[in-house]
Amino acid sequence: MSALGVLPKVDAAVHGDTGWERPETYRLAEKWTSWLEEHGIRVITVQAPLEQRDVLGDNPASKIFSPPFFVKGPHGWGQLSRHCTNNWKRYPVNRWLSAELQRRGLKKTEGVVDLWLGITLDEITRMRVSTTKYINHVFPFIQSLSPSWGRQDVKNWLAENNLDIPVKSSCVFCPYRDRATWRDIKLNYPDCWNRALELDEQTRHMKDDYLCYIYKDGKPLSECDFRSAEDVGQLSLWEEQECSGTCFL
């Protein structure tokens, strides 16, 4: 919308790449990056150091920054602390912003950076005030458009302008996926599903004295039942809620 003048022109679109996005997300980025740049939007991709993103590696750093997998251990059932969002997305983006301010000769004064986040009206509970003083979070779909836009409004606008409607961005192994999302991936995105099965098996013994699982049922992903209530002949009033928090996903 910024590229087509519906919203003000941004200085740059900064993508915090975890290295574990779904293949569909990377294909979309490859397809549309040049289009954005042709329309005056600079596209920047930032990443955390590889040793922090290699969740299956032997490097101690990868264990510290691992996602919040579900675990069974000597003291029962639980979930690992969540570090991936900050270390794989927020901090790399903030490091780039800091370097860009320095390049421009600007000081880190309060609110000198407006960071746009694509949160829509139907996920308003994910809005958060920035904890970094020189960064001001802006939610253009909610604050700049009247009336505020929901996710379907965004999809409608993309379709009307002959632009691709992307799948939701998330890591292949994200533990915060709900049952409906896993069901959709299993049925419609076989490459992503097979990669998730592989990763689930590889994470099983990544923590000493614990068994790790991607999904909260506490069993291998291949054995989880992701059928909806309707699939098994029951009525369902609602699906599980997705995660809250500023995870940029």
Buried (B, 14 or more C-beta within 10 A) or exposed (E): BBBEEEBEEBEEBBBBBBEBBBEBBEEBBEEBBEEBEEEEBEBBEBBBEEEBBBBEBEBEBBBEBBBBBBBBEEEEEEEBEBBBBBBBBBBBBBEBBBEBBEEEEEEBEEEBBBBBBEBBBBBEEBBBEBEBEBBBBBBBBBEBBEEBBBBEBBBEBBEEEEBEEBBBBBBBBBBBBBBBBBBBBBEEBEEBBEBBBBBBEEBBEBBEEBBBBBBBBEBBBEEBEBEEEEEEEEEEEEEEEBBEEBBBB
